[in-house]
C-alpha cells in the first residue's frame, strides 16, 4: 500500500480558499495578511484560522458554496493524481481550509478522500466559527499517522506535498517530503523542492 497526501490551498488549488471568500466579503486585505503570516509559520495556526474565519461572519452561505465550487485548480493537478494512481498510490487531501472547497474539487481531481474544516452556518449565513479535522498546526501529522496505521502504509511508502508551515507535521511521517512553490520554512524541511507551478513535475520524483 502506498499513500500520497496533498495539502489543498496553493497546492492542488491555485490560491487560498479563505482569500477568495474574503474578497467577496470585503475583508480581503485583513484576511490575506494573516494567511501569509500563518503560512510562513509566524502565527499559531489555530488562532490565525479562528481570526480569519471570524472576519467572514455574516457572509451568505450559498454564495460561499458557489465560490468554492469554482476555485482555480493548480496546473497539472489532475494529471499528477492520475499518474500517482497509475502507480498504485492512494491519494488523500488534508486541508487547513474548508470542506466546501475540497469536496467539489474531489469530483474534478478524483482523489480518494479529503479531511478539512467545516464553516459553521446559522440562518443561511456564516457564523464566523469553524471546526473540523485540521484546526491545529499538528493536525496533518496526527491524521497522517492514523491513516498509516489504518491502511498499513509505511513511512517509506508515504509522500507528502504542501506549501506552508502547517504542512511540516506531515513531513515528519513521509519519506518523500515535497515543498511545492512553498514558503522558506517548508522548503527547509523538504527533501524535494518544486518551484514551478506545474504539479506534473511531482511525477518526476515518484
Backbone as a printed PyTorch tensor [residue, N CA C, xyz], in Angstrom:
tensor([[[  0.8440,  -1.2010,   0.0000],
         [  0.0000,   0.0000,   0.0000],
         [  0.8810,   1.2540,   0.0000]],

        [[  0.5370,   2.1950,  -0.8750],
         [  1.2730,   3.4590,  -0.9620],
         [  0.2980,   4.6240,  -0.7980]],

        [[  0.8000,   5.7090,  -0.2170],
         [ -0.0690,   6.8410,   0.1110],
         [  0.6010,   8.1590,  -0.2490]],

        [[ -0.1470,   9.0290,  -0.9290],
         [  0.3110,  10.3940,  -1.1750],
         [ -0.7200,  11.3550,  -0.5990]],

        [[ -0.2420,  12.2240,   0.2780],
         [ -1.1200,  13.1950,   0.9250],
         [ -0.7650,  14.5970,   0.4300]],

        [[ -1.7810,  15.2910,  -0.0650],
         [ -1.6190,  16.6560,  -0.5500],
         [ -2.2800,  17.6630,   0.3870]],

        [[ -1.6330,  18.7920,   0.5490],
         [ -2.3240,  19.9900,   1.0110],
         [ -3.2490,  20.4170,  -0.1250]],

        [[ -4.2020,  21.3010,   0.1560],
         [ -5.1150,  21.7490,  -0.8950],
         [ -4.8200,  23.1710,  -1.3590]],

        [[ -4.9610,  24.1370,  -0.4570],
         [ -4.7820,  25.5400,  -0.8360],
         [ -3.3480,  25.8110,  -1.2820]],

        [[ -3.1960,  26.4310,  -2.4330],
         [ -1.9010,  26.7710,  -3.0340],
         [ -1.0590,  25.5380,  -3.3630]],

        [[ -1.7060,  24.3750,  -3.4090],
         [ -1.0270,  23.1300,  -3.7660],
         [ -1.8180,  22.4340,  -4.8770]],

        [[ -2.9750,  21.8940,  -4.5530],
         [ -3.8560,  21.3580,  -5.5990],
         [ -4.7680,  22.4440,  -6.1640]],

        [[ -4.9570,  23.5090,  -5.4040],
         [ -5.7500,  24.6520,  -5.8570],
         [ -4.8420,  25.8710,  -5.9220]],

        [[ -4.9960,  26.6770,  -6.9420],
         [ -4.1060,  27.8150,  -7.1640],
         [ -4.6150,  29.0380,  -6.4040]],

        [[ -4.2770,  29.0960,  -5.1160],
         [ -4.6950,  30.1990,  -4.2600],
         [ -5.1250,  29.6890,  -2.9030]],

        [[ -5.6510,  30.5900,  -2.0780],
         [ -6.1330,  30.2490,  -0.7370],
         [ -7.6390,  30.4230,  -0.6970]],

        [[ -8.3490,  29.3540,  -0.3620],
         [ -9.8120,  29.3920,  -0.3450],
         [-10.3360,  30.5740,   0.4560]],

        [[ -9.7750,  30.7650,   1.6270],
         [-10.3000,  31.8140,   2.5050],
         [-10.0840,  33.2030,   1.9130]],

        [[ -9.0470,  33.3710,   1.0920],
         [ -8.8250,  34.6610,   0.4450],
         [ -9.8990,  34.9450,  -0.6100]],

        [[-10.3270,  33.9130,  -1.3330],
         [-11.4080,  34.0800,  -2.3120],
         [-12.7040,  34.4840,  -1.6130]],

        [[-12.9760,  33.8600,  -0.4800],
         [-14.1830,  34.1930,   0.2830],
         [-14.0830,  35.6040,   0.8500]],

        [[-12.9020,  35.9350,   1.3550],
         [-12.6980,  37.2570,   1.9590],
         [-12.8540,  38.3740,   0.9320]],

        [[-12.4150,  38.1220,  -0.2780],
         [-12.5410,  39.1260,  -1.3390],
         [-14.0020,  39.4350,  -1.6060]],

        [[-14.8210,  38.4030,  -1.6560],
         [-16.2620,  38.5790,  -1.8710],
         [-16.9030,  39.3270,  -0.7080]],

        [[-16.3960,  39.1060,   0.4910],
         [-17.0000,  39.6690,   1.7050],
         [-16.4080,  41.0320,   2.0780]],

        [[-15.4430,  41.5080,   1.2910],
         [-14.8650,  42.8280,   1.5350],
         [-13.8360,  42.9070,   2.6330]],

        [[-13.2190,  41.7480,   2.9730],
         [-12.2140,  41.7440,   4.0490],
         [-10.9080,  41.1060,   3.5670]],

        [[-10.6590,  41.2080,   2.2720],
         [ -9.5110,  40.5170,   1.6760],
         [ -8.1870,  40.9460,   2.2950]],

        [[ -7.9730,  42.2420,   2.4350],
         [ -6.6780,  42.7290,   2.9090],
         [ -6.3630,  42.1930,   4.3090]],

        [[ -7.3460,  42.2650,   5.1950],
         [ -7.1290,  41.7930,   6.5650],
         [ -6.8530,  40.2940,   6.6010]],

        [[ -7.6670,  39.5360,   5.8490],
         [ -7.5460,  38.0760,   5.8770],
         [ -6.2530,  37.6130,   5.2120]],

        [[ -5.9300,  38.1620,   4.0480],
         [ -4.7730,  37.6670,   3.3040],
         [ -3.4670,  37.9300,   4.0510]],

        [[ -3.3860,  39.0410,   4.7840],
         [ -2.1560,  39.3290,   5.5370],
         [ -1.9610,  38.3090,   6.6570]],

        [[ -3.0620,  37.8920,   7.2810],
         [ -2.9760,  36.8670,   8.3350],
         [ -2.6270,  35.5130,   7.7130]],

        [[ -3.2390,  35.1930,   6.5640],
         [ -2.9440,  33.9390,   5.8720],
         [ -1.4610,  33.8300,   5.5590]],

        [[ -0.9080,  34.8910,   4.9960],
         [  0.5110,  34.8900,   4.6200],
         [  1.3980,  34.6540,   5.8400]],

        [[  1.1140,  35.3420,   6.9210],
         [  1.9200,  35.1910,   8.1380],
         [  1.8040,  33.7780,   8.7120]],

        [[  0.5950,  33.2230,   8.6530],
         [  0.3770,  31.8690,   9.1690],
         [  1.1530,  30.8470,   8.3390]],

        [[  1.1420,  31.0010,   7.0060],
         [  1.8320,  30.0520,   6.1410],
         [  3.3530,  30.1660,   6.2670]],

        [[  3.8210,  31.3360,   6.6830],
         [  5.2610,  31.4980,   6.9340],
         [  5.6590,  30.9480,   8.3000]],

        [[  4.6740,  30.5480,   9.0900],
         [  4.9580,  29.9970,  10.4100],
         [  5.1060,  31.0320,  11.4950]],

        [[  4.6460,  32.2500,  11.2370],
         [  4.8090,  33.3490,  12.1980],
         [  3.6630,  33.4460,  13.2000]],

        [[  2.5640,  32.7400,  12.9410],
         [  1.3920,  32.7840,  13.8180],
         [  0.9520,  31.3730,  14.1700]],

        [[  0.3590,  31.2020,  15.3360],
         [ -0.2620,  29.9350,  15.7050],
         [ -1.3880,  29.6390,  14.7200]],

        [[ -1.3950,  28.4410,  14.1440],
         [ -2.3650,  28.1470,  13.0810],
         [ -3.8060,  28.2080,  13.5760]],

        [[ -4.0700,  27.6250,  14.7270],
         [ -5.4310,  27.6200,  15.2690],
         [ -5.9500,  29.0450,  15.4770]],

        [[ -5.1310,  29.8690,  16.0860],
         [ -5.5530,  31.2510,  16.3530],
         [ -5.7450,  32.0380,  15.0620]],

        [[ -4.8380,  31.8320,  14.1010],
         [ -4.9540,  32.5710,  12.8410],
         [ -6.1880,  32.1370,  12.0560]],

        [[ -6.4750,  30.8290,  12.0610],
         [ -7.6660,  30.3310,  11.3630],
         [ -8.9340,  30.8810,  12.0000]],

        [[ -8.9990,  30.8320,  13.3200],
         [-10.1810,  31.3320,  14.0350],
         [-10.4060,  32.8150,  13.7620]],

        [[ -9.3220,  33.5750,  13.7450],
         [ -9.4280,  35.0140,  13.4890],
         [ -9.9160,  35.2910,  12.0780]],

        [[ -9.3480,  34.5850,  11.1010],
         [ -9.7300,  34.8000,   9.7090],
         [-11.1790,  34.4200,   9.4450]],

        [[-11.5940,  33.2870,   9.9690],
         [-12.9900,  32.8600,   9.7800],
         [-13.9380,  33.8320,  10.4700]],

        [[-13.5160,  34.3690,  11.5910],
         [-14.3370,  35.3610,  12.2840],
         [-14.6340,  36.5720,  11.4190]],

        [[-13.7010,  36.9210,  10.5520],
         [-13.8930,  38.0710,   9.6610],
         [-14.9120,  37.7820,   8.5530]],

        [[-15.2450,  36.4980,   8.3620],
         [-16.2350,  36.1220,   7.3380],
         [-17.6620,  36.1090,   7.8860]],

        [[-17.8160,  36.4280,   9.1630],
         [-19.1360,  36.3810,   9.7870],
         [-20.1540,  37.2100,   9.0020]],

        [[-21.3130,  36.6000,   8.7530],
         [-22.3900,  37.2920,   8.0490],
         [-22.4250,  37.0360,   6.5540]],

        [[-21.4100,  36.3580,   6.0280],
         [-21.3990,  36.0720,   4.5890],
         [-22.4780,  35.0710,   4.2310]],

        [[-23.1330,  35.2730,   3.1100],
         [-24.1690,  34.3600,   2.6470],
         [-23.5520,  32.9810,   2.3800]],

        [[-24.1010,  31.9480,   3.0060],
         [-23.5230,  30.6080,   2.9200],
         [-23.6110,  30.0410,   1.5100]],

        [[-24.6940,  30.3160,   0.8170],
         [-24.8640,  29.8200,  -0.5490],
         [-23.8240,  30.4490,  -1.4770]],

        [[-23.5510,  31.7330,  -1.2790],
         [-22.5380,  32.4020,  -2.0810],
         [-21.1600,  31.7990,  -1.8160]],

        [[-20.8920,  31.4910,  -0.5630],
         [-19.6140,  30.8600,  -0.2120],
         [-19.4680,  29.5160,  -0.9230]],

        [[-20.5340,  28.7440,  -0.9700],
         [-20.5130,  27.4520,  -1.6520],
         [-20.2550,  27.6270,  -3.1460]],

        [[-20.8970,  28.6220,  -3.7450],
         [-20.7160,  28.8700,  -5.1760],
         [-19.2680,  29.2200,  -5.5020]],

        [[-18.6660,  30.0560,  -4.6700],
         [-17.2640,  30.4370,  -4.8760],
         [-16.3590,  29.2120,  -4.7690]],

        [[-16.6070,  28.4010,  -3.7600],
         [-15.7550,  27.2370,  -3.5110],
         [-15.9320,  26.1290,  -4.5410]],

        [[-17.0390,  26.1500,  -5.2640],
         [-17.2890,  25.1420,  -6.3030],
         [-16.5610,  25.4710,  -7.6020]],

        [[-16.0060,  26.6760,  -7.7040],
         [-15.3660,  27.0740,  -8.9580],
         [-13.9780,  27.6750,  -8.7320]],

        [[-13.2750,  27.1740,  -7.7410],
         [-11.9180,  27.6460,  -7.4610],
         [-10.9570,  27.1650,  -8.5590]],

        [[ -9.9130,  27.9450,  -8.8470],
         [ -8.9690,  27.5500,  -9.9010],
         [ -8.0380,  26.4330,  -9.4270]],

        [[ -8.0650,  25.3110, -10.1110],
         [ -7.2130,  24.1880,  -9.7380],
         [ -5.7920,  24.4170, -10.2380]],

        [[ -4.8340,  23.8490,  -9.5210],
         [ -3.4310,  24.0180,  -9.8840],
         [ -3.1280,  23.3550, -11.2210]],

        [[ -2.3380,  24.0080, -12.0190],
         [ -1.8950,  23.4540, -13.2920],
         [ -1.2590,  22.0750, -13.0650]],

        [[ -1.7500,  21.0790, -13.7850],
         [ -1.1880,  19.7370, -13.6970],
         [ -1.6810,  18.8830, -12.5570]],

        [[ -2.5880,  19.4070, -11.7300],
         [ -3.0430,  18.6490, -10.5520],
         [ -3.7680,  17.3610, -10.9450]],

        [[ -4.6570,  17.4550, -11.9010],
         [ -5.4290,  16.2840, -12.3150],
         [ -4.5180,  15.1990, -12.8910]],

        [[ -3.5680,  15.6310, -13.7140],
         [ -2.6510,  14.6740, -14.3330],
         [ -1.7240,  14.0340, -13.2950]],

        [[ -1.3000,  14.8230, -12.3190],
         [ -0.4320,  14.2850, -11.2720],
         [ -1.1360,  13.2030, -10.4630]],

        [[ -2.3820,  13.4580, -10.0960],
         [ -3.1440,  12.4730,  -9.3180],
         [ -3.3980,  11.2170, -10.1420]],

        [[ -3.7200,  11.3950, -11.4090],
         [ -3.9300,  10.2370, -12.2900],
         [ -2.6540,   9.4050, -12.3790]],

        [[ -1.5140,  10.0920, -12.4890],
         [ -0.2300,   9.3990, -12.5650],
         [  0.1150,   8.6510, -11.2920]],

        [[ -0.1780,   9.2570, -10.1500],
         [  0.0520,   8.5930,  -8.8690],
         [ -0.8060,   7.3430,  -8.7280]],

        [[ -2.0620,   7.4610,  -9.1110],
         [ -2.9630,   6.3070,  -9.0060],
         [ -2.5190,   5.1720,  -9.9250]],

        [[ -1.9800,   5.5300, -11.0800],
         [ -1.4860,   4.5150, -12.0110],
         [ -0.3130,   3.7350, -11.4130]],

        [[  0.3750,   4.3530, -10.4530],
         [  1.4910,   3.6960,  -9.7740],
         [  1.0780,   3.0720,  -8.4430]],

        [[ -0.2390,   3.0160,  -8.2100],
         [ -0.7390,   2.3080,  -7.0370],
         [ -0.8830,   3.1240,  -5.7740]],

        [[ -0.8310,   4.4420,  -5.8820],
         [ -0.9750,   5.2970,  -4.7060],
         [ -2.4380,   5.5650,  -4.3680]],

        [[ -2.7390,   5.5510,  -3.0890],
         [ -3.9700,   6.1590,  -2.5960],
         [ -3.6740,   7.6480,  -2.4230]],

        [[ -4.5870,   8.5040,  -2.8520],
         [ -4.3580,   9.9450,  -2.8290],
         [ -5.3750,  10.6140,  -1.9080]],

        [[ -4.8710,  11.3140,  -0.9020],
         [ -5.7210,  11.9280,   0.1170],
         [ -5.3550,  13.4030,   0.2460]],

        [[ -6.3620,  14.2280,   0.5300],
         [ -6.1530,  15.6630,   0.7280],
         [ -6.3730,  16.0320,   2.1890]],

        [[ -5.3980,  16.7330,   2.7640],
         [ -5.5100,  17.3230,   4.0950],
         [ -5.5240,  18.8390,   3.9040]],

        [[ -6.5990,  19.4930,   4.2990],
         [ -6.6680,  20.9420,   4.1220],
         [ -6.9560,  21.6560,   5.4300]],

        [[ -6.1250,  22.6550,   5.7240],
         [ -6.4140,  23.5470,   6.8480],
         [ -7.5190,  24.5240,   6.4730]],

        [[ -7.9930,  24.4050,   5.2340],
         [ -9.1290,  25.1880,   4.7570],
         [-10.4320,  24.4560,   5.0040]],

        [[-11.2820,  24.3900,   3.9830],
         [-12.6740,  24.0170,   4.2420],
         [-13.2110,  22.9430,   3.3100]],

        [[-14.0850,  22.1160,   3.8640],
         [-14.6590,  21.0160,   3.1030],
         [-15.5310,  21.5080,   1.9530]],

        [[-16.0960,  22.7000,   2.0640],
         [-16.9090,  23.1990,   0.9490],
         [-16.0420,  23.4780,  -0.2810]],

        [[-14.7260,  23.4850,  -0.0970],
         [-13.8060,  23.6300,  -1.2350],
         [-13.2400,  22.2790,  -1.6700]],

        [[-12.8480,  21.4430,  -0.7230],
         [-12.2150,  20.1750,  -1.0970],
         [-13.2020,  19.1760,  -1.6800]],

        [[-14.4410,  19.1900,  -1.2210],
         [-15.4290,  18.2210,  -1.7200],
         [-15.7570,  18.4250,  -3.1960]],

        [[-16.0240,  19.6540,  -3.6690],
         [-16.2270,  19.8320,  -5.1070],
         [-14.9780,  19.4890,  -5.9260]],

        [[-13.7970,  19.7900,  -5.3860],
         [-12.5550,  19.5000,  -6.1000],
         [-12.3480,  18.0010,  -6.2700]],

        [[-12.8640,  17.2220,  -5.3320],
         [-12.7410,  15.7600,  -5.3980],
         [-13.3800,  15.2130,  -6.6700]],

        [[-14.4630,  15.8300,  -7.1020],
         [-15.1610,  15.4020,  -8.3180],
         [-14.2620,  15.5750,  -9.5340]],

        [[-13.5490,  16.7020,  -9.5970],
         [-12.7020,  17.0070, -10.7530],
         [-11.3510,  16.2860, -10.7000]],

        [[-10.7690,  16.2160,  -9.4960],
         [ -9.4050,  15.6960,  -9.3740],
         [ -9.3440,  14.2010,  -9.0810]],

        [[-10.4450,  13.6420,  -8.5970],
         [-10.5520,  12.1900,  -8.3770],
         [ -9.5780,  11.6630,  -7.3240]],

        [[ -9.3430,  12.4460,  -6.2500],
         [ -8.5920,  11.8820,  -5.1290],
         [ -9.5300,  11.0220,  -4.2860]],

        [[ -8.9640,  10.2590,  -3.3570],
         [ -9.7390,   9.2240,  -2.6710],
         [-10.4930,   9.7010,  -1.4380]],

        [[ -9.9550,  10.6980,  -0.7490],
         [-10.6120,  11.1890,   0.4690],
         [-10.0870,  12.5750,   0.7960]],

        [[-10.9070,  13.3380,   1.5250],
         [-10.4790,  14.6700,   1.9530],
         [-10.8030,  14.8700,   3.4230]],

        [[ -9.8720,  15.5000,   4.1040],
         [-10.0380,  15.8540,   5.5110],
         [ -9.8050,  17.3570,   5.6140]],

        [[-10.8080,  18.0750,   6.0920],
         [-10.7200,  19.5370,   6.1390],
         [-11.5970,  20.0560,   7.2660]],

        [[-11.7280,  21.3710,   7.3430],
         [-12.5450,  22.0020,   8.3740],
         [-13.9120,  22.3890,   7.8190]],

        [[-14.8390,  22.6580,   8.7250],
         [-16.2150,  22.9720,   8.3350],
         [-16.5940,  24.3620,   8.8450]],

        [[-17.0490,  25.1940,   7.9400],
         [-17.5310,  26.5260,   8.3150],
         [-18.9270,  26.3980,   8.9150]],

        [[-19.1050,  26.9340,  10.1130],
         [-20.4090,  26.8580,  10.7750],
         [-21.3890,  27.8260,  10.1230]],

        [[-22.5750,  27.3060,   9.8250],
         [-23.6200,  28.1100,   9.1840],
         [-24.8160,  28.2190,  10.1190]],

        [[-25.3220,  29.4320,  10.2550],
         [-26.5230,  29.6680,  11.0510],
         [-27.4090,  30.6520,  10.3030]],

        [[-28.6760,  30.2880,  10.1260],
         [-29.6290,  31.1480,   9.4020],
         [-29.1050,  31.5190,   8.0150]],

        [[-28.5310,  30.5270,   7.3380],
         [-28.0540,  30.6630,   5.9460],
         [-26.8710,  31.6190,   5.7730]],

        [[-26.2080,  31.9380,   6.8660],
         [-25.0270,  32.8010,   6.8020],
         [-23.8970,  32.1950,   7.6310]],

        [[-22.6690,  32.5190,   7.2670],
         [-21.5330,  32.0510,   8.0570],
         [-21.5560,  32.7270,   9.4190]],

        [[-21.3900,  31.9310,  10.4630],
         [-21.4610,  32.4620,  11.8320],
         [-20.1380,  33.0580,  12.2850]],

        [[-19.0750,  32.7940,  11.5250],
         [-17.7440,  33.2500,  11.9470],
         [-17.0180,  32.2190,  12.7930]],

        [[-17.5920,  31.0110,  12.8510],
         [-16.9680,  29.9420,  13.6290],
         [-16.6190,  28.7680,  12.7200]],

        [[-15.6480,  27.9840,  13.1670],
         [-15.1590,  26.8700,  12.3510],
         [-14.7250,  25.7300,  13.2580]],

        [[-14.8780,  24.5120,  12.7490],
         [-14.4130,  23.3350,  13.4790],
         [-14.0370,  22.2630,  12.4650]],

        [[-13.4280,  21.1660,  12.9380],
         [-13.1380,  20.0940,  11.9970],
         [-11.8380,  19.3690,  12.2360]],

        [[-11.3600,  18.7110,  11.1700],
         [-10.2450,  17.7780,  11.2610],
         [ -8.8720,  18.4280,  11.2880]],

        [[ -8.7510,  19.6640,  10.8020],
         [ -7.4430,  20.2580,  10.5380],
         [ -7.2790,  21.6280,  11.1970]],

        [[ -7.6440,  21.7280,  12.4440],
         [ -7.7000,  23.0170,  13.1280],
         [ -6.3630,  23.4890,  13.6920]],

        [[ -5.4060,  22.5620,  13.8390],
         [ -4.1640,  22.9030,  14.5390],
         [ -2.9370,  22.6770,  13.6670]],

        [[ -1.8330,  23.2590,  14.0730],
         [ -0.5980,  23.0790,  13.3350],
         [ -0.1330,  21.6350,  13.2720]],

        [[ -0.4920,  20.8280,  14.2770],
         [ -0.0690,  19.4290,  14.3260],
         [ -1.0620,  18.4830,  13.6660]],

        [[ -2.2200,  19.0010,  13.2200],
         [ -3.3250,  18.1390,  12.7830],
         [ -2.9770,  17.2310,  11.6130]],

        [[ -2.2300,  17.7490,  10.6350],
         [ -1.9450,  16.9390,   9.4440],
         [ -1.0570,  15.7430,   9.7820]],

        [[ -0.0460,  15.9620,  10.5960],
         [  0.8120,  14.8590,  11.0020],
         [  0.0580,  13.8380,  11.8300]],

        [[ -0.7930,  14.3120,  12.7140],
         [ -1.6030,  13.4350,  13.5590],
         [ -2.5220,  12.5630,  12.7090]],

        [[ -3.1990,  13.1640,  11.7390],
         [ -4.1050,  12.4210,  10.8720],
         [ -3.3410,  11.4590,   9.9680]],

        [[ -2.1790,  11.8740,   9.4970],
         [ -1.3880,  11.0050,   8.6250],
         [ -0.9410,   9.7510,   9.3700]],

        [[ -0.5060,   9.9040,  10.6050],
         [ -0.1080,   8.7290,  11.3860],
         [ -1.2760,   7.7730,  11.5560]],

        [[ -2.4500,   8.2980,  11.7980],
         [ -3.6300,   7.4450,  11.9660],
         [ -3.9820,   6.7170,  10.6710]],

        [[ -3.8600,   7.4260,   9.5530],
         [ -4.1290,   6.7840,   8.2610],
         [ -3.0980,   5.6980,   7.9620]],

        [[ -1.8400,   5.9840,   8.2580],
         [ -0.7920,   4.9830,   8.0240],
         [ -1.0680,   3.7140,   8.8360]],

        [[ -1.4940,   3.8840,  10.0680],
         [ -1.8110,   2.7270,  10.9040],
         [ -3.0260,   1.9770,  10.3870]],

        [[ -4.0310,   2.7230,   9.9560],
         [ -5.2700,   2.1110,   9.4670],
         [ -5.0590,   1.3440,   8.1670]],

        [[ -4.2900,   1.9400,   7.2560],
         [ -4.0920,   1.3600,   5.9280],
         [ -2.8300,   0.5090,   5.8190]],

        [[ -2.0550,   0.4460,   6.9130],
         [ -0.7960,  -0.3100,   6.9380],
         [  0.1670,   0.2060,   5.8630]],

        [[  0.3780,   1.5230,   5.8860],
         [  1.2990,   2.1660,   4.9580],
         [  2.5660,   2.5590,   5.7310]],

        [[  3.7120,   2.2220,   5.1770],
         [  4.9740,   2.5320,   5.8470],
         [  5.4230,   3.9660,   5.5660]],

        [[  6.3430,   4.4260,   6.3820],
         [  6.9900,   5.7310,   6.1760],
         [  7.6020,   5.7960,   4.7750]],

        [[  8.2510,   4.7130,   4.3740],
         [  8.9470,   4.6620,   3.0800],
         [  7.9810,   4.7850,   1.9070]],

        [[  6.7430,   4.3530,   2.0930],
         [  5.7410,   4.3820,   1.0130],
         [  4.7910,   5.5680,   1.1150]],

        [[  5.2110,   6.6050,   1.8460],
         [  4.3650,   7.7840,   2.0250],
         [  5.0150,   9.0090,   1.3970]],

        [[  4.2000,   9.7570,   0.6480],
         [  4.6150,  11.0290,   0.0450],
         [  3.7260,  12.1270,   0.6200]],

        [[  4.3020,  13.2590,   0.9910],
         [  3.5270,  14.4020,   1.4810],
         [  3.8980,  15.6360,   0.6600]],

        [[  2.8700,  16.3660,   0.2120],
         [  3.0870,  17.5270,  -0.6490],
         [  2.3720,  18.7370,  -0.0630]],

        [[  3.0980,  19.8390,   0.1380],
         [  2.4680,  21.0290,   0.6960],
         [  3.2380,  22.2920,   0.3670]],

        [[  2.7710,  23.4220,   0.9410],
         [  3.4220,  24.7000,   0.6370],
         [  3.6700,  25.5800,   1.8610]],

        [[  3.0300,  25.2700,   3.0000],
         [  3.1080,  26.1840,   4.1370],
         [  3.5110,  25.5290,   5.4420]],

        [[  3.6280,  26.3520,   6.4780],
         [  4.1300,  25.9020,   7.7740],
         [  3.2940,  24.7850,   8.3900]],

        [[  1.9730,  24.7960,   8.1440],
         [  1.1390,  23.7620,   8.7740],
         [  1.2660,  22.4100,   8.0670]],

        [[  2.1480,  22.3210,   7.0590],
         [  2.4160,  21.0380,   6.4030],
         [  3.6490,  20.3390,   6.9860]],

        [[  4.3800,  21.0280,   7.8400],
         [  5.5990,  20.4450,   8.4000],
         [  5.2990,  19.1670,   9.1700]],

        [[  4.1980,  19.1390,   9.9040],
         [  3.9130,  17.9720,  10.7440],
         [  3.7120,  16.7070,   9.9110]],

        [[  3.2030,  16.8350,   8.6930],
         [  3.0280,  15.6180,   7.8760],
         [  4.3430,  15.1980,   7.2170]],

        [[  5.2740,  16.1370,   7.0450],
         [  6.5900,  15.7870,   6.5130],
         [  7.3010,  14.8040,   7.4370]],

        [[  7.0360,  14.9090,   8.7250],
         [  7.6940,  14.0320,   9.6950],
         [  7.3190,  12.5640,   9.4880]],

        [[  6.2200,  12.3270,   8.7680],
         [  5.7070,  10.9690,   8.5940],
         [  5.9550,  10.4110,   7.1970]],

        [[  6.6110,  11.1890,   6.3290],
         [  6.7280,  10.8020,   4.9240],
         [  8.1860,  10.7530,   4.4670]],

        [[  8.5430,   9.7180,   3.7270],
         [  9.9020,   9.6050,   3.1990],
         [ 10.1620,  10.6700,   2.1390]],

        [[  9.1440,  10.9360,   1.3110],
         [  9.2720,  11.9800,   0.2950],
         [  8.4940,  13.2060,   0.7530]],

        [[  9.2390,  14.2560,   1.0690],
         [  8.6740,  15.4850,   1.6250],
         [  8.7770,  16.5630,   0.5480]],

        [[  7.6600,  16.8790,  -0.0840],
         [  7.6740,  17.7250,  -1.2750],
         [  7.1720,  19.1360,  -0.9520]],

        [[  8.0540,  20.1170,  -1.1190],
         [  7.6750,  21.5230,  -0.9640],
         [  7.3420,  22.0690,  -2.3480]],

        [[  6.0700,  22.4260,  -2.5400],
         [  5.5970,  22.8740,  -3.8530],
         [  5.3410,  24.3780,  -3.8400]],

        [[  6.1600,  25.1240,  -4.5880],
         [  6.0370,  26.5940,  -4.6030],
         [  5.8420,  27.1000,  -3.1750]],

        [[  6.7170,  26.6550,  -2.3050],
         [  6.4940,  26.7350,  -0.8640],
         [  7.1960,  27.9120,  -0.1930]],

        [[  6.7350,  28.1790,   1.0350],
         [  7.3750,  29.1540,   1.9040],
         [  8.7230,  28.5940,   2.3760]],

        [[  9.6920,  29.4690,   2.6650],
         [ 11.0370,  29.0030,   3.0790],
         [ 11.0160,  28.0230,   4.2470]],

        [[ 10.1250,  28.2170,   5.1970],
         [ 10.0820,  27.3420,   6.3730],
         [  9.7910,  25.8960,   5.9780]],

        [[  8.9960,  25.6900,   4.9250],
         [  8.6860,  24.3250,   4.4840],
         [  9.7950,  23.7840,   3.5900]],

        [[ 10.3700,  24.6360,   2.7610],
         [ 11.4870,  24.1920,   1.9170],
         [ 12.6230,  23.6410,   2.7750]],

        [[ 12.8490,  24.2620,   3.9170],
         [ 13.9200,  23.8270,   4.8120],
         [ 13.6710,  22.4370,   5.3900]],

        [[ 12.3960,  22.0310,   5.4290],
         [ 12.0360,  20.7180,   5.9770],
         [ 11.8580,  19.6680,   4.8890]],

        [[ 11.9770,  20.0660,   3.6230],
         [ 11.6990,  19.1800,   2.4880],
         [ 12.9500,  18.4700,   1.9860]],

        [[ 12.7420,  17.3520,   1.2720],
         [ 13.8510,  16.7430,   0.5340],
         [ 13.5880,  16.7500,  -0.9770]],

        [[ 12.4190,  17.2820,  -1.3800],
         [ 12.1050,  17.5250,  -2.7860],
         [ 11.4960,  18.9190,  -2.8730]],

        [[ 12.0390,  19.7660,  -3.7400],
         [ 11.5270,  21.1230,  -3.8930],
         [ 11.1340,  21.3570,  -5.3460]],

        [[  9.8770,  21.7670,  -5.5520],
         [  9.3770,  22.1040,  -6.8860],
         [  8.9770,  23.5740,  -6.8550]],

        [[  9.6140,  24.3800,  -7.6850],
         [  9.3420,  25.8180,  -7.6850],
         [  8.5410,  26.2690,  -8.9130]],

        [[  8.1310,  25.3270,  -9.7220],
         [  7.3470,  25.6300, -10.9150],
         [  5.8810,  25.2900, -10.6520]],

        [[  4.9730,  26.1750, -11.0410],
         [  3.5410,  25.9230, -10.8100],
         [  3.0010,  24.9150, -11.8200]],

        [[  3.4980,  23.7050, -11.6970],
         [  3.0350,  22.6000, -12.5420],
         [  3.1540,  21.3230, -11.7280]],

        [[  2.0200,  20.8190, -11.2280],
         [  2.0510,  19.6600, -10.3420],
         [  2.5100,  18.3870, -11.0500]],

        [[  2.5060,  18.3850, -12.3770],
         [  3.0080,  17.2050, -13.0970],
         [  4.4830,  16.9500, -12.7900]],

        [[  5.2050,  17.9960, -12.3890],
         [  6.6190,  17.8360, -12.0350],
         [  6.8040,  16.8330, -10.8910]],

        [[  5.7900,  16.6680, -10.0660],
         [  5.8650,  15.7150,  -8.9520],
         [  6.1770,  14.3220,  -9.4520]],

        [[  5.6220,  13.9590, -10.5970],
         [  5.7930,  12.6030, -11.1290],
         [  7.2490,  12.2970, -11.4820]],

        [[  8.0660,  13.3410, -11.6640],
         [  9.4880,  13.1470, -11.9410],
         [ 10.2280,  12.5550, -10.7410]],

        [[  9.6360,  12.6910,  -9.5590],
         [ 10.2990,  12.2630,  -8.3310],
         [  9.6830,  11.0000,  -7.7250]],

        [[  8.6440,  10.4770,  -8.3540],
         [  7.9250,   9.3340,  -7.7850],
         [  8.4200,   8.0160,  -8.4160]]])
